[in-house]
């Protein structure tokens, strides 16, 4: 008797996810409740607890945050992860502070997730609303994330968080599925840092991630690969190879991605016309910009601005 399994026509082996990834695939179903990208004058949020998760990115400014029993200073490019049912306090001490924030569920539940995320400051006892409390997430990395998060890809995290805020504001209820996918990407970026960094020497890792950061904050400038490679004591070809291996994208593609993400932000938040945005981002004319934008976003800049 032939005990061999019948082969599927054209079958090829696919490398399976790790056990941790399998668990996350079956468990995580992110849902965005509320977002914001605010400029704040000196402010204070008295200690409170939440029923959902809160992720905060400090765009600029400084202050002091408390999450659980951890008290720490925050400044530009710091990332703070606040889980449900965790006492936290937030203070902005600088004249101005930019706070990019997302309230979200990691596990969507139609009986629990459909309510506004706002909980007033000073609210510490949530017993009456336990039915709406987000359940614990059994993942060793996620469980270790409360407080200040160390991440070498901070500019990319910032841009993705800003993009989530833009999409949430622009399309709202029409984008639940898209926002869920973007949150999955964001969580994956935060988680992957724990595994990825171990495969590289810190000096090499930090140098190339610094180069990536410079590309992400220079949307309107052309990148000088020769200069970036030289700063890392690498040839251009070796720099490009390591850059792609570490970031999953080439330097040129990252610059293009940065330009389009910045364009999305300017289209939603600024009063610049499309020609001015094209010029700001270094495009030779509005037609080249519109074509590049449409190729990436599958709609024209004008349609995007109108929420189409």
C-alpha positions in Angstrom: 0.0 0.0 0.0 1.4 3.4 -0.9 1.5 5.4 2.3 2.9 8.5 0.6 0.8 11.6 0.7 -0.5 12.7 -2.7 1.4 15.7 -3.9 -0.4 18.8 -4.8 0.3 19.7 -8.5 3.0 22.3 -8.6 3.5 22.1 -4.8 6.6 23.8 -3.4 7.7 23.9 0.2 6.9 27.1 2.1 8.9 27.9 5.2 6.4 28.0 8.1 6.3 30.8 10.6 8.0 30.4 13.9 5.8 29.1 16.8 5.6 32.7 18.2 4.5 34.0 14.9 1.8 31.3 14.5 0.5 32.3 17.9 0.4 36.0 16.9 -1.3 35.2 13.6 -4.1 33.4 15.4 -4.4 35.9 18.2 -3.8 39.5 17.1 -6.7 41.3 15.4 -5.9 45.1 15.9 -8.7 47.6 16.0 -8.1 51.4 16.0 -10.4 53.3 18.3 -9.0 56.9 18.5 -6.0 58.8 17.1 -4.5 62.2 17.5 -1.5 64.2 16.3 -1.6 67.2 18.7 0.5 70.2 19.5 0.2 70.9 23.2 1.2 73.6 25.6 2.3 72.6 29.1 -0.2 69.9 30.2 -0.8 67.3 32.8 -2.9 64.1 32.7 -3.6 62.9 36.3 -3.2 59.2 37.0 -5.8 57.0 35.3 -6.3 53.5 33.9 -7.6 52.6 30.4 -9.7 49.7 29.0 -7.6 49.5 25.9 -4.0 50.0 24.7 -2.4 53.4 24.2 0.7 54.1 22.1 2.3 57.6 22.3 5.1 59.0 20.2 6.7 62.3 21.3 7.3 64.2 18.1 9.0 67.1 20.0 9.1 68.6 23.4 9.8 67.0 26.8 8.1 65.9 30.0 7.7 63.1 32.6 5.5 60.0 32.2 4.7 57.3 34.7 3.6 53.8 33.5 2.9 51.4 36.4 5.8 51.7 38.8 8.1 53.2 36.2 8.8 57.0 36.1 10.8 58.3 33.3 11.6 61.5 31.3 10.4 61.7 27.7 11.6 63.8 24.9 11.6 64.0 21.1 11.4 60.5 19.4 10.5 58.6 22.6 7.8 55.9 22.3 5.6 54.9 25.2 3.4 51.8 25.4 0.6 51.8 27.9 -1.4 48.5 28.4 -5.0 48.3 29.7 -5.7 48.4 33.4 -2.3 50.1 34.1 -2.0 53.3 36.1 -0.3 56.0 34.1 0.3 59.7 34.4 1.6 62.1 31.7 3.1 65.6 32.0 4.3 67.8 29.2 6.8 70.4 30.7 8.1 72.1 27.5 6.5 75.2 26.0 5.2 73.0 23.2 4.9 69.2 22.9 3.9 67.2 19.8 2.0 64.0 20.9 1.1 61.4 18.3 -1.1 58.8 19.9 -3.3 55.8 19.0 -5.9 54.1 21.3 -6.4 50.5 20.0 -7.3 46.9 20.8 -4.9 44.2 19.9 -7.8 41.7 19.8 -11.0 43.0 18.2 -14.2 42.0 19.9 -17.6 43.2 18.5 -19.0 43.1 22.0 -16.2 45.1 23.5 -14.5 47.3 21.0 -17.3 49.7 19.8 -17.0 52.6 22.2 -15.0 55.9 22.3 -11.6 55.4 23.9 -11.6 58.5 26.1 -11.3 57.9 29.8 -11.1 61.1 32.0 -8.0 61.8 34.0 -8.1 60.6 37.6 -10.2 57.5 36.7 -8.5 54.6 38.5 -11.4 52.2 39.3 -12.8 50.6 36.2 -14.6 47.7 38.1 -18.0 48.8 36.8 -16.8 48.4 33.2 -14.8 45.2 33.5 -16.8 43.6 30.7 -15.1 46.2 28.4 -11.6 45.6 29.7 -9.2 44.3 27.0 -8.1 40.8 28.0 -4.4 40.0 28.8 -2.4 39.1 25.7 -0.3 36.0 26.3 2.9 37.0 24.4 6.2 37.3 26.2 7.4 40.3 24.0 4.2 42.2 24.2 4.0 41.6 28.0 7.5 43.2 28.4 6.7 46.4 26.4 5.0 48.6 29.0 6.7 51.9 29.4 9.5 53.5 27.3 10.2 51.4 24.2 13.7 51.2 22.7 13.6 51.1 18.9 16.3 52.0 16.3 13.6 52.6 13.7 11.9 55.5 15.5 11.5 57.7 12.4 9.7 54.8 10.6 7.5 54.2 13.6 6.7 57.9 13.7 5.8 58.0 10.0 3.6 55.0 10.3 1.8 56.3 13.4 1.2 59.7 11.6 -0.1 57.8 8.6 -2.5 55.9 10.8 -3.7 59.2 12.3 -4.2 60.6 8.8 -6.1 57.6 7.5 -8.3 57.5 10.6 -9.1 61.2 10.3 -9.5 61.1 6.5 -11.7 58.0 6.1 -12.7 56.9 9.5 -15.2 54.1 9.4 -14.5 53.3 5.8 -10.9 52.2 6.7 -11.3 49.8 9.6 -9.7 46.9 7.7 -6.9 49.1 6.3 -6.2 50.6 9.8 -6.1 47.1 11.3 -3.4 46.1 8.7 -1.4 49.2 9.4 -1.6 48.5 13.2 -0.4 45.0 12.5 2.6 46.4 10.7 3.3 48.8 13.5 3.1 46.1 16.2 5.3 43.9 14.0 7.9 46.7 13.8 8.0 47.1 17.5 8.2 43.3 18.1 10.8 42.6 15.4 13.3 44.8 17.0 13.8 42.3 19.8 14.8 39.5 17.3 16.4 41.4 14.5 19.0 43.3 16.4 20.6 40.2 17.8 21.8 39.2 14.4 24.0 42.2 13.8 26.9 43.8 15.6 25.6 46.9 17.4 28.1 49.2 15.7 27.0 48.1 12.2 23.3 48.0 13.2 23.3 51.5 14.7 25.3 53.1 11.9 23.0 51.8 9.1 19.8 52.6 11.1 21.2 56.2 11.6 21.5 56.4 7.8 17.9 55.1 7.4 16.7 57.8 9.9 18.4 60.5 7.9 16.7 59.4 4.8 13.3 59.3 6.5 13.6 62.9 7.8 14.9 64.3 4.5 11.8 63.9 2.3 12.7 66.9 0.1 16.4 66.1 -0.5 18.1 63.6 -2.8 20.1 61.0 -0.9 23.9 60.7 -1.4 24.5 57.0 -1.3 28.3 57.4 -1.6 28.4 59.7 1.4 26.2 57.4 3.5 28.2 54.4 2.6 31.5 56.2 3.4 30.1 57.2 6.8 29.6 53.5 7.5 33.1 52.5 6.1 31.4 50.5 3.3 31.4 50.4 -0.4 28.1 51.6 -2.0 27.2 48.1 -3.1 27.9 46.6 0.3 26.0 49.4 2.1 23.0 48.9 -0.2 23.0 45.2 0.4 23.2 45.5 4.2 20.7 48.3 4.2 18.1 46.1 2.4 18.8 43.2 4.6 18.3 45.2 7.8 15.4 47.3 6.6 13.7 45.1 4.0 13.8 48.0 1.5 16.5 49.7 -0.6 17.7 53.3 0.3 16.1 54.7 -2.9 12.8 52.9 -2.3 12.8 54.2 1.3 13.3 57.7 0.1 10.4 57.4 -2.3 8.2 55.9 0.5 9.2 58.9 2.7 8.2 61.4 0.0 4.8 59.9 -0.5 4.1 59.6 3.2 5.1 63.2 3.7 2.8 64.1 0.8 -0.1 62.4 2.5 0.5 64.4 5.6 0.8 67.7 3.7 -2.4 67.0 1.8 -4.4 66.4 4.9 -2.9 68.9 7.4 -1.4 71.7 5.3 -3.0 74.4 3.1 -0.3 74.1 0.5 -1.6 73.5 -3.0 -0.5 70.4 -4.9 2.1 72.3 -7.0 3.6 73.7 -3.8 3.7 70.2 -2.2 5.4 68.8 -5.3 8.0 71.5 -5.1 8.5 71.0 -1.3 9.3 67.4 -1.9 11.8 68.0 -4.7 9.8 66.9 -7.7 10.7 68.6 -10.9 7.0 69.3 -11.8 3.5 68.6 -10.6 3.0 65.9 -13.2 5.9 63.7 -12.0 4.6 64.1 -8.4 1.0 63.2 -9.3 2.2 60.1 -11.2 4.5 59.0 -8.4 1.7 59.6 -5.8 -0.9 57.7 -7.9 1.4 54.7 -8.4 1.8 54.4 -4.7 -1.6 55.4 -3.3 -3.8 54.3 -6.2 -5.5 57.7 -6.4 -4.6 61.2 -7.4 -3.3 63.7 -4.8 -6.5 65.7 -5.3 -8.7 62.7 -4.6 -6.7 61.8 -1.5 -7.1 65.4 -0.2 -10.9 65.1 -0.7 -11.1 61.8 1.2 -11.8 59.8 -1.9 
